[in-house]
């Protein structure tokens, strides 16, 4: 059979981010469906809106096969498609699918038209209510292709039959309603293999035939088009109305997730222009700011770069390296082991916080820096007991030990901690314990009461509603909190260490939601620009930007930097073992060049402060 492409019309024209059509499974076509191990049912289980059967008339029976030589007596149209359709209607209360998605059978006639269609009509007539939409609006539409009778004879055929036309043919006005679509061979216009993109000449030719068909008022499909993710997206971009595939599961994944894998037209932020006055100098660092983008690989960063129309604060940094993130017990780390590696210089098992891989507590940076008079703080966009912030004050075998972590936070060497978890705090701790902390002036639950000029230890524990996602309206919480944190920690004049986490970049990866992820990435980068401005003014502050691990195996499929839109594909909803970038700015930033284990970030931070560890 000719390769059919059937898909809903969605997305952009050429490379402009502007949704023009919406693609759903109602427009997905199962090409050569009869060649699958479970014909009809594989596509129907995914709610494909169109399913293809090639039919041959032999000895009075209709068989389903690609060629005559492939005919088998058990593979009849009746058993493979007619009876399954009837069963589908029985299972779904008189419709093809429970949600009302329409279904069509595209029947490619392989033998002589007149006798084959007569035999087909005879098989369908007893079940007209399932195949005639003039009788039942929920009926399956029968679309005929292949060996068709002359157009002049179409009107003689049963009105349950619709026809697959051709763009180079003309049709009388009275037949327009019987034409389901116009179809043509993709290879007449391009030899594109579905990788990369079309040549300008091919793109023009392909777009012209699609647009001219639409101008005539018909839906359009190709057969013989490349059957790859890139090709599916490109056909959607061009407005092809029906797209077929030999890979129903992969195609279903694309269609069902197209809104989650495309983003654009996001608010962009101005990027700071660094002076580089103290960059890569050898003077002792007075302050170190460690930015951790949770789950942030290079693809996540470049997604932010694309959405911000070609600029990021991170990419203004000139010193860069690569961190290997594997934990002691796993090829890919979690945030607990990843944070512990950077906070303590020791590899550990996933889920452990502030312990080595034998479950023995080990010192973390704030505990090491405190004797030198260096104050420490953490600022995050998640719960303050999350694995990454906890790795800089806690010691527990299980990252979910919230009650333990709240008590350890209060007793820690942190001078400042800002994050969510007010609701969890109230659930996991006693009122007496919370009141005791409040009388000591070290617990604040309302950000408006946070006074950065105070010399007291400050725990700013906010409602989780305050630190929810950017999609949910978090606003500039991270950047504004960073300003206040820098003011408070810098007041002592003895130096500070601050860990800032873009916590919810990771959530976007776990959710496989590109828009969520990119909004978090942009917010993270905006805060980094604020820190770079502080570092240039201070001239003794080192900034490091890295990640605990990569999440989702994000691949960037397509995009337009000038327009700020992009499309991605997620390999998983879990962490991966991909090494992550390390960017650095300010004094001693050259230390962070090269390829090394994530534990080296700990030792390099101590070297910035000129603190040695035996």
C-alpha positions as CSV (number, residue, x, y, z in Angstrom):
1,X,0.0,0.0,0.0
2,X,1.1,3.6,-0.5
3,X,2.4,5.0,2.7
4,X,-0.2,7.2,4.3
5,X,0.4,10.0,6.7
6,X,-2.4,11.1,8.8
7,X,-2.2,13.6,11.6
8,X,-4.0,16.5,13.2
9,X,-2.9,19.8,12.1
10,X,-0.9,21.7,14.9
11,X,1.9,24.1,15.4
12,X,3.9,26.4,13.3
13,X,4.1,27.6,9.8
14,X,7.7,27.1,8.7
15,X,9.8,28.3,11.7
16,X,7.5,30.7,13.4
17,X,6.1,29.7,16.8
18,X,2.4,30.1,16.3
19,X,0.0,27.2,16.8
20,X,-2.2,26.9,13.8
21,X,-3.7,23.4,14.2
22,X,-4.2,21.0,17.0
23,X,-3.2,17.4,16.5
24,X,-4.9,14.6,18.3
25,X,-5.1,10.9,18.0
26,X,-8.3,11.4,15.9
27,X,-5.9,12.2,13.1
28,X,-3.3,9.5,13.5
29,X,-3.2,6.8,10.8
30,X,-1.9,3.3,11.2
31,X,-0.1,2.6,7.9
32,X,0.0,-1.0,6.7
33,X,-1.8,-1.9,9.9
34,X,-2.4,-5.5,8.8
35,X,1.3,-6.2,9.0
36,X,1.4,-5.7,12.8
37,X,1.5,-8.7,15.2
38,X,-2.0,-7.5,16.4
39,X,-3.7,-5.9,13.5
40,X,-6.4,-3.4,14.3
41,X,-6.1,-3.8,18.1
42,X,-2.6,-2.3,18.4
43,X,-3.8,0.9,16.7
44,X,-7.2,0.9,18.3
45,X,-5.7,0.5,21.8
46,X,-3.9,3.8,21.1
47,X,-7.1,5.4,19.7
48,X,-5.8,5.9,16.2
49,X,-8.3,7.8,14.2
50,X,-7.5,6.0,10.9
51,X,-6.5,2.4,10.2
52,X,-5.4,1.0,6.9
53,X,-6.3,-2.3,5.2
54,X,-5.2,-3.4,1.7
55,X,-7.8,-5.7,0.2
56,X,-7.8,-8.3,-2.6
57,X,-10.8,-10.1,-4.0
58,X,-10.0,-13.8,-4.6
59,X,-12.6,-16.5,-5.2
60,X,-15.4,-14.4,-3.9
61,X,-13.6,-13.6,-0.6
62,X,-11.9,-10.3,0.5
63,X,-8.4,-10.9,1.9
64,X,-6.1,-8.5,3.6
65,X,-2.5,-8.4,2.3
66,X,0.0,-6.1,0.7
67,X,0.5,-8.2,-2.4
68,X,-1.3,-11.2,-4.0
69,X,1.5,-13.5,-3.0
70,X,1.0,-12.6,0.7
71,X,-2.7,-13.8,0.8
72,X,-3.5,-16.3,3.6
73,X,-6.9,-17.9,4.0
74,X,-7.1,-16.9,7.7
75,X,-6.4,-13.2,6.9
76,X,-9.8,-12.0,5.7
77,X,-11.2,-8.5,5.8
78,X,-14.1,-9.9,7.7
79,X,-12.1,-11.5,10.5
80,X,-9.3,-8.8,10.7
81,X,-11.3,-5.6,10.5
82,X,-15.1,-6.0,10.2
83,X,-15.6,-8.2,13.3
84,X,-13.1,-6.1,15.4
85,X,-15.0,-2.9,14.5
86,X,-18.3,-4.5,15.6
87,X,-16.6,-5.6,18.8
88,X,-15.2,-2.2,19.4
89,X,-18.7,-0.7,19.2
90,X,-20.1,-3.3,21.6
91,X,-17.3,-2.5,24.2
92,X,-17.7,1.3,23.9
93,X,-21.5,1.8,24.1
94,X,-22.1,2.2,20.4
95,X,-19.0,4.2,19.4
96,X,-15.5,3.4,18.3
97,X,-13.8,4.9,21.3
98,X,-15.1,5.8,24.8
99,X,-14.2,9.4,24.4
100,X,-16.0,9.8,21.0
101,X,-12.8,9.9,18.9
102,X,-14.0,9.1,15.3
103,X,-12.5,6.2,13.4
104,X,-12.0,5.6,9.7
105,X,-10.9,2.6,7.8
106,X,-8.7,3.6,4.8
107,X,-9.2,0.6,2.4
108,X,-6.7,0.3,-0.4
109,X,-8.3,-1.6,-3.2
110,X,-5.7,-3.9,-4.8
111,X,-7.8,-5.8,-7.3
112,X,-10.2,-4.6,-10.0
113,X,-12.4,-1.8,-8.6
114,X,-15.9,-2.8,-9.6
115,X,-16.1,-6.4,-8.3
116,X,-13.9,-5.7,-5.3
117,X,-16.1,-2.8,-4.2
118,X,-19.3,-4.9,-4.8
119,X,-17.9,-7.6,-2.5
120,X,-17.0,-5.0,0.1
121,X,-20.5,-3.4,0.0
122,X,-22.1,-6.9,0.4
123,X,-20.1,-7.5,3.5
124,X,-20.8,-4.1,5.0
125,X,-24.6,-3.8,4.2
126,X,-25.8,-6.0,7.1
127,X,-23.9,-3.6,9.4
128,X,-24.8,-0.3,7.8
129,X,-25.4,1.4,11.1
130,X,-21.7,0.9,11.9
131,X,-20.4,2.3,8.6
132,X,-22.8,4.9,7.3
133,X,-22.5,8.3,9.0
134,X,-25.8,9.5,7.4
135,X,-27.4,6.8,9.5
136,X,-25.2,7.0,12.6
137,X,-22.9,10.1,13.1
138,X,-20.6,7.8,15.2
139,X,-20.2,5.3,12.4
140,X,-16.8,4.3,11.1
141,X,-16.0,6.2,7.8
142,X,-14.9,4.0,4.9
143,X,-12.4,5.8,2.7
144,X,-11.4,4.1,-0.6
145,X,-8.0,4.4,-2.2
146,X,-5.8,2.5,-4.7
147,X,-7.6,1.0,-7.7
148,X,-10.7,3.2,-7.8
149,X,-13.3,3.4,-10.5
150,X,-13.4,6.5,-12.8
151,X,-14.5,9.6,-11.1
152,X,-17.6,9.8,-13.3
153,X,-18.8,6.5,-11.7
154,X,-18.2,7.5,-8.1
155,X,-21.7,8.7,-7.5
156,X,-23.0,5.2,-8.4
157,X,-21.4,3.7,-5.3
158,X,-23.0,3.4,-1.9
159,X,-23.0,6.7,0.0
160,X,-21.2,5.0,2.9
161,X,-18.1,5.1,0.7
162,X,-15.8,8.1,0.6
163,X,-12.8,8.6,-1.7
164,X,-9.2,9.4,-1.5
165,X,-8.5,12.0,-4.3
166,X,-5.4,13.3,-6.0
167,X,-4.1,16.9,-6.1
168,X,-3.6,16.8,-9.8
169,X,-7.2,15.8,-10.5
170,X,-10.3,17.9,-10.8
171,X,-13.6,16.8,-9.3
172,X,-17.2,17.9,-10.0
173,X,-18.8,20.0,-7.3
174,X,-21.4,17.3,-6.5
175,X,-18.6,14.9,-5.5
176,X,-16.7,17.3,-3.1
177,X,-18.6,16.0,-0.1
178,X,-17.5,12.4,-0.9
179,X,-13.8,13.2,-1.1
180,X,-12.2,12.6,2.3
181,X,-8.8,14.0,1.4
182,X,-6.3,14.5,-1.4
183,X,-3.2,12.4,-1.3
184,X,0.0,12.2,-3.2
185,X,3.5,10.6,-3.1
186,X,6.0,12.5,-1.0
187,X,8.8,11.5,-3.2
188,X,7.4,13.5,-6.1
189,X,8.4,16.6,-4.2
190,X,11.4,15.5,-2.0
191,X,13.9,12.7,-1.4
192,X,14.3,13.9,2.3
193,X,15.1,10.9,4.6
194,X,13.5,12.4,7.7
195,X,16.8,13.5,9.3
196,X,17.9,17.1,9.6
197,X,15.6,19.2,7.5
198,X,14.3,19.7,4.0
199,X,16.4,21.7,1.5
200,X,14.9,25.1,0.7
201,X,13.8,24.0,-2.8
202,X,12.1,20.8,-1.4
203,X,10.5,22.8,1.4
204,X,9.0,25.2,-1.1
205,X,7.7,22.4,-3.3
206,X,6.2,20.4,-0.3
207,X,4.6,23.5,1.2
208,X,3.2,24.6,-2.1
209,X,1.3,21.3,-2.7
210,X,0.0,21.4,0.9
211,X,-1.2,25.0,0.7
212,X,-2.7,24.6,-2.7
213,X,-4.8,21.6,-1.5
214,X,-6.0,23.6,1.5
215,X,-6.9,26.5,-0.8
216,X,-9.2,24.1,-2.7
217,X,-10.9,23.2,0.6
218,X,-9.6,19.7,0.9
219,X,-7.6,17.9,3.7
220,X,-4.2,16.7,2.7
221,X,-2.0,13.7,3.2
222,X,1.3,12.2,1.9
223,X,2.2,8.6,1.4
224,X,5.8,7.6,1.2
225,X,6.9,10.3,3.6
226,X,9.8,9.7,6.1
227,X,8.6,7.9,9.2
228,X,10.7,9.6,11.9
229,X,10.0,11.9,14.8
230,X,11.7,14.8,13.0
231,X,9.5,14.1,9.9
232,X,6.3,13.9,12.0
233,X,7.0,17.2,13.6
234,X,7.9,18.8,10.2
235,X,4.7,17.6,8.6
236,X,2.8,19.1,11.5
237,X,4.7,22.3,11.1
238,X,3.7,22.4,7.5
239,X,0.0,21.7,8.2
240,X,-0.4,18.2,6.7
241,X,-3.8,17.0,7.9
242,X,-3.2,13.3,8.0
243,X,0.1,11.6,8.9
244,X,0.6,7.8,8.9
245,X,3.2,5.7,10.6
246,X,4.5,2.2,10.9
247,X,5.4,3.0,14.6
248,X,2.1,3.6,16.3
249,X,3.4,3.7,19.9
250,X,6.2,6.3,19.2
251,X,3.8,8.3,17.1
252,X,1.2,8.3,19.8
253,X,3.8,9.5,22.3
254,X,4.5,12.5,20.0
255,X,0.9,13.4,19.5
256,X,-0.2,13.0,23.1
257,X,2.7,15.1,24.4
258,X,3.2,17.7,21.7
259,X,2.0,20.5,24.0
260,X,4.4,19.4,26.8
261,X,7.4,19.2,24.4
262,X,7.1,22.6,22.8
263,X,7.4,26.0,24.3
264,X,8.0,29.6,23.2
265,X,7.0,33.2,23.6
266,X,8.2,33.2,27.2
267,X,9.2,36.4,29.1
268,X,12.9,37.0,28.5
269,X,15.3,38.6,31.0
270,X,18.2,41.0,30.4
271,X,21.6,39.4,30.7
272,X,24.3,41.0,32.8
273,X,27.5,42.2,31.1
274,X,30.4,41.0,33.2
275,X,33.6,43.1,33.7
276,X,35.8,40.0,34.1
277,X,38.1,42.2,36.2
278,X,38.7,39.5,38.8
279,X,37.9,36.5,36.7
280,X,40.4,33.7,36.9
281,X,42.7,35.7,39.2
282,X,44.6,34.0,42.0
283,X,43.5,36.1,44.9
284,X,41.9,34.4,47.9
285,X,38.1,34.2,47.6
286,X,36.3,35.9,50.4
287,X,32.9,34.6,49.3
288,X,31.7,31.6,47.3
289,X,28.3,31.2,45.7
290,X,27.4,27.8,44.5
291,X,24.5,27.6,42.1
292,X,23.0,24.1,41.6
293,X,20.5,23.6,38.9
294,X,18.7,20.5,40.0
295,X,18.5,18.1,37.1
296,X,20.2,20.6,34.8
297,X,22.2,19.3,31.9
298,X,23.6,21.2,29.0
299,X,20.4,20.6,27.0
300,X,18.4,22.3,29.8
301,X,20.8,25.3,29.7
302,X,20.6,25.6,25.9
303,X,16.9,25.3,26.1
304,X,17.0,28.4,28.3
305,X,19.4,30.1,25.9
306,X,17.0,29.5,23.0
307,X,13.9,30.7,24.9
308,X,15.9,33.8,26.0
309,X,16.5,34.5,22.3
310,X,20.2,33.7,22.3
311,X,21.7,34.8,25.6
312,X,22.2,33.6,29.2
313,X,24.1,34.8,32.1
314,X,25.6,31.4,32.5
315,X,27.0,31.4,29.0
316,X,28.8,34.7,29.7
317,X,31.2,32.8,32.0
318,X,34.5,31.8,30.4
319,X,35.7,29.1,32.8
320,X,34.0,25.8,32.4
321,X,34.4,22.1,33.2
322,X,32.6,18.9,33.3
323,X,31.5,17.0,36.5
324,X,31.0,13.3,36.6
325,X,28.0,12.6,38.8
326,X,27.8,8.8,39.5
327,X,27.0,7.9,43.1
328,X,28.6,5.1,45.1
329,X,25.9,2.6,44.4
330,X,24.4,3.7,41.1
331,X,25.4,4.8,37.6
332,X,23.2,7.9,38.1
333,X,23.0,9.8,41.3
334,X,20.0,11.3,43.0
335,X,20.0,14.7,44.6
336,X,20.9,13.4,48.0
337,X,24.1,11.7,46.9
338,X,24.9,14.4,44.4
339,X,24.5,17.2,46.9
340,X,26.5,15.2,49.5
341,X,29.4,14.8,47.0
342,X,29.6,18.6,46.5
343,X,28.9,19.4,50.2
344,X,31.3,17.0,51.7
345,X,33.8,15.8,49.0
346,X,32.7,12.2,49.5
347,X,30.8,9.9,47.2
348,X,27.9,8.1,48.9
349,X,24.8,6.0,48.2
350,X,21.7,7.3,46.7
351,X,19.2,8.7,49.3
352,X,22.0,9.3,51.9
353,X,22.6,12.9,53.1
354,X,25.8,14.0,54.8
355,X,27.0,10.4,55.3
356,X,29.6,8.3,53.5
357,X,28.7,5.0,51.9
358,X,29.1,3.2,55.2
359,X,26.4,5.3,56.8
360,X,28.9,7.3,58.9
361,X,28.2,11.1,59.3
362,X,30.8,13.3,57.6
363,X,31.5,17.0,57.9
364,X,29.8,19.3,55.3
365,X,30.9,22.7,54.1
366,X,29.1,24.9,56.6
367,X,30.6,22.9,59.4
368,X,34.1,23.1,58.0
369,X,33.8,26.9,57.2
370,X,32.3,28.0,60.5
371,X,35.5,27.7,62.6
372,X,37.1,30.1,60.1
373,X,34.3,32.7,60.8
374,X,32.8,32.1,57.3
375,X,29.0,32.2,57.4
376,X,26.9,29.8,55.3
377,X,23.5,29.9,53.8
378,X,21.1,28.0,51.5
379,X,18.4,29.4,49.3
380,X,16.1,27.0,47.3
381,X,12.9,27.0,45.3
382,X,11.5,23.9,47.1
383,X,11.1,22.6,50.6
384,X,14.1,23.5,52.8
385,X,14.3,19.8,53.8
386,X,14.7,18.8,50.1
387,X,17.7,16.6,49.4
388,X,20.0,19.3,47.9
389,X,19.7,21.9,50.7
390,X,19.7,19.2,53.3
391,X,23.1,18.0,52.0
392,X,24.6,21.2,53.3
393,X,23.4,20.8,56.9
394,X,21.9,17.3,57.4
395,X,23.1,13.8,58.2
396,X,20.6,11.1,57.6
397,X,20.5,7.7,55.8
398,X,17.1,8.6,54.2
399,X,16.5,11.9,52.4
400,X,12.8,11.7,53.3
401,X,13.5,12.0,57.1
402,X,11.8,15.4,57.3
403,X,11.4,15.5,61.1
404,X,15.1,14.7,61.6
405,X,16.2,17.2,59.0
406,X,14.1,20.0,60.6
407,X,15.8,19.4,63.9
408,X,19.2,19.2,62.3
409,X,18.6,22.4,60.4
410,X,17.8,24.3,63.6
411,X,21.0,22.9,65.2
412,X,23.2,23.3,62.1
413,X,26.0,25.8,61.3
414,X,23.9,27.6,58.7
415,X,23.4,31.3,59.4
416,X,20.7,31.6,56.8
417,X,18.2,29.2,55.2
418,X,15.4,30.2,52.8
419,X,12.9,27.7,51.3
420,X,9.5,26.2,51.5
421,X,8.1,23.6,53.9
422,X,6.0,25.6,56.4
423,X,3.2,23.1,56.1
424,X,5.6,20.2,56.5
425,X,7.3,21.9,59.5
426,X,4.0,22.2,61.3
427,X,3.2,18.5,60.6
428,X,6.6,17.1,61.5
429,X,7.6,19.1,64.6
430,X,6.1,20.0,67.9
431,X,4.6,23.4,68.6
432,X,6.8,23.8,71.7
433,X,10.0,23.2,69.6
434,X,8.8,25.8,67.0
435,X,8.0,28.3,69.8
436,X,11.4,27.8,71.3
437,X,13.1,28.6,68.1
438,X,10.9,31.6,67.5
439,X,11.9,33.1,70.9
440,X,15.5,32.7,69.9
441,X,14.8,34.8,66.8
442,X,15.9,32.0,64.4
443,X,12.6,31.0,62.9
444,X,10.5,33.1,60.5
445,X,7.6,31.8,58.6
446,X,6.6,35.0,56.8
447,X,9.0,36.4,54.2
448,X,7.7,39.9,54.8
449,X,9.2,39.7,58.3
450,X,12.6,38.8,57.1
451,X,15.0,41.6,58.0
452,X,18.4,41.0,56.3
453,X,20.1,43.5,58.5
454,X,19.7,41.3,61.6
455,X,22.7,39.5,62.9
456,X,20.7,36.6,64.1
457,X,20.6,33.2,62.5
458,X,17.6,33.2,60.3
459,X,15.5,30.4,59.0
460,X,13.0,31.6,56.5
461,X,10.5,28.8,56.2
462,X,7.8,29.7,53.7
463,X,4.6,28.2,52.6
464,X,5.0,25.9,49.7
465,X,2.6,28.1,47.8
466,X,5.3,30.8,47.8
467,X,8.0,28.5,46.3
468,X,5.8,26.7,43.8
469,X,6.6,26.6,40.1
470,X,7.1,29.6,37.8
471,X,4.1,28.2,35.8
472,X,2.1,28.6,39.0
473,X,3.2,32.2,39.5
474,X,6.2,32.1,41.8
475,X,7.5,35.3,40.3
476,X,10.9,36.7,41.2
477,X,11.1,35.1,44.6
478,X,14.5,33.6,43.8
479,X,16.2,36.8,42.6
480,X,14.7,39.0,45.3
481,X,15.6,36.4,48.1
482,X,19.1,36.2,46.7
483,X,19.5,40.0,47.0
484,X,18.5,39.9,50.7
485,X,20.6,36.8,51.4
486,X,23.7,38.4,49.9
487,X,23.1,41.5,52.0
488,X,22.7,39.5,55.2
489,X,25.6,37.1,54.7
490,X,28.0,39.8,53.6
491,X,27.3,42.0,56.6
492,X,29.8,40.2,58.8
493,X,32.7,41.1,56.5
494,X,34.3,37.8,57.2
495,X,33.2,36.0,54.1
496,X,30.4,33.6,53.3
497,X,29.3,30.5,51.4
498,X,25.9,30.4,49.8
499,X,24.3,27.5,48.0
500,X,21.5,28.5,45.7
501,X,19.4,25.8,44.1
502,X,17.1,26.1,41.0
503,X,15.2,23.2,42.5
504,X,12.3,22.9,40.1
505,X,14.2,22.6,36.8
506,X,14.4,19.0,37.9
507,X,10.6,18.8,38.3
508,X,10.2,19.9,34.7
509,X,12.4,17.0,33.6
510,X,10.5,14.5,35.8
511,X,7.2,15.8,34.4
512,X,8.6,15.7,30.8
513,X,7.2,19.2,30.5
514,X,9.5,21.5,28.4
515,X,7.6,24.7,29.2
516,X,7.8,24.1,33.0
517,X,11.5,23.2,32.7
518,X,12.5,26.3,30.6
519,X,10.6,28.7,32.8
520,X,12.5,27.4,35.8
521,X,15.8,27.6,33.8
522,X,15.2,31.2,32.9
523,X,14.4,32.1,36.5
524,X,17.6,30.4,37.7
525,X,19.7,32.2,35.1
526,X,18.2,35.6,36.1
527,X,19.3,35.1,39.7
528,X,22.8,34.2,38.4
529,X,23.0,37.5,36.7
530,X,22.3,39.2,40.0
531,X,25.1,37.3,41.7
532,X,27.5,38.2,38.9
533,X,26.8,41.8,39.4
534,X,27.5,41.4,43.1
535,X,30.8,39.6,42.3
536,X,32.0,42.3,40.0
537,X,31.3,44.9,42.7
538,X,32.8,42.9,45.5
539,X,35.8,41.6,43.4
540,X,36.4,38.8,45.9
541,X,33.4,36.5,45.2
542,X,33.6,33.3,43.2
543,X,30.5,32.0,41.5
544,X,30.1,28.3,40.5
545,X,27.2,27.1,38.4
546,X,26.6,23.3,38.1
547,X,24.1,20.6,38.6
548,X,23.7,17.6,40.9
549,X,22.7,15.4,37.9
550,X,20.8,15.5,34.6
551,X,17.1,14.6,34.6
552,X,15.1,13.3,31.6
553,X,17.7,12.9,28.9
554,X,16.4,15.9,27.2
555,X,17.1,16.2,23.4
556,X,16.4,19.4,21.6
557,X,14.7,18.5,18.4
558,X,14.1,21.9,16.8
559,X,13.8,25.5,17.6
560,X,14.3,29.1,16.5
561,X,16.6,31.3,18.6
562,X,15.4,34.5,17.0
563,X,11.8,33.6,17.8
564,X,12.6,32.0,21.2
565,X,10.7,28.7,20.6
566,X,11.9,25.2,20.8
567,X,10.8,21.6,20.7
568,X,12.3,18.8,22.8
569,X,12.0,15.0,23.4
570,X,12.5,13.3,26.7
571,X,14.2,9.9,26.9
572,X,13.0,9.2,30.5
573,X,11.3,10.7,33.5
574,X,14.2,9.7,35.7
575,X,17.7,10.9,36.3
576,X,20.5,10.0,33.9
577,X,24.2,9.4,34.2
578,X,25.2,12.2,31.8
579,X,28.0,14.4,33.1
580,X,27.0,18.0,33.9
581,X,28.6,21.3,33.1
582,X,30.5,23.4,35.6
583,X,30.7,27.2,34.9
584,X,32.7,29.5,37.1
585,X,33.3,33.2,37.4
586,X,35.5,35.4,39.6
587,X,38.7,34.7,41.6
588,X,40.0,31.2,41.3
589,X,37.4,30.3,38.7
590,X,40.2,28.7,36.6
591,X,40.2,25.9,39.2
592,X,37.0,24.6,37.8
593,X,38.2,23.8,34.3
594,X,38.6,20.2,33.2
595,X,36.8,16.9,33.7
596,X,36.5,15.6,37.2
597,X,34.3,13.9,39.8
598,X,31.6,15.9,41.5
599,X,33.5,15.5,44.8
600,X,36.2,17.8,43.4
601,X,33.8,20.8,43.5
602,X,34.0,20.5,47.3
603,X,37.8,20.6,47.4
604,X,38.0,23.4,44.8
605,X,35.6,25.5,46.9
606,X,37.9,25.0,49.9
607,X,40.9,26.0,47.8
608,X,39.1,29.2,46.8
609,X,38.9,30.0,50.5
610,X,42.5,28.8,51.0
611,X,41.3,26.2,53.5
612,X,43.2,22.9,53.5
613,X,41.8,19.6,54.5
614,X,44.0,16.7,55.5
